[in-house]
Amino acid sequence: MHLERGADQLSGYHKTDASYRQWCRHSGGHVMTEHPELGLIDVYAALLPDLAFKPGVHVHYQEAVLRTLDGLPKMEDVPAELGGVGGDAG
């Protein structure tokens, strides 16, 4: 991934070897999480106001505080295709 601008405004830490979380130094807002083992970077959708985002699944749903009744699959982990085990948390 290549940031066009603003990389100098990010701070972060390695929560685990599998994730590197980054946030804005000024606002403290989360920006992204890198998952090097998966070759995946999660960019928080709220940062992309013009993105036509339509969710397809809830992950780590067993940790949800507010239950969402939207008909989407609810999983205990990330899908197996992304290195997780999936699992219904319905």
N, C-alpha and C positions, 0 to 999 in steps of 0.2 A: 504494500500500500504506500502511496505517496501523498502526503498532505500538501495542498497548494499553498496554504498560509496558516499561520497560527500555531505551528508546532512548538514555538518558543513559549507559548502561553499555557502549555500543558504540564501537569505534574502527574506522577503515578507511582504505583507500587505493585510488586508481584505478590498477590495474595497467596498463590500457589505457583508451582512450576507450570501449571496449565493455564494460568490467567494473569494478565497484566492489565490492571485497571488504570484508566487515565481520566483526569478531570481538569477543568479550567482553574488556573491559579487565582483568578480574580473573583469569580462567582462561586467556585466550589462545585459547580454543576458537573455531573458525570457526562463524559463525551463518548468514550468507547472502552471496550474491553478486548484485548488481543488474546487469542487462544493459539499459541504457536504450534502445539502438537496437532491441531486440526487444520492449521492454515486458514483460520477464520478470524474475522474481526467483527465484533458487534458494534454497530454505530447506533446510538439511541435515536429512534425514529422521530422523537419530538424535536430533534435538532434540524430536521429536514422538512420544513413546513409545506413545501410544494410536492412532497412525495405522496403519491397515491398509494398509501399503505393499506393493505387489507390483511389482517392476521389470519393465520391458518391453523394455529395450534397454541395451547398454553403449555409451557414447560415448568417443571418444579412446582406444579399446582398444589401438591400436598402442603406447601408452605403458605398458600394464599390465606389472607386475612378476610378478604371480601370475596365471596363466591360469585362467579360470573356465569349467568345462565344465558349463554349465547349460542349453544349448539356445537361449539368447536370442541375437538378432542382435548382432553386434559391429561397430561403425562407427568409421571413422577421424575423423569429425567429428560434429557434432550433425545431426539429421535436417533435410532441406531445408525442412520445414514450420516449423522454428524458425530459419531463416536460414543453416543450414550447407549442406554439400555431401553429407553422408551418407558413402557409400563403405564397402564391405565391408572390415573389418580381420580377418575370420575367422581 
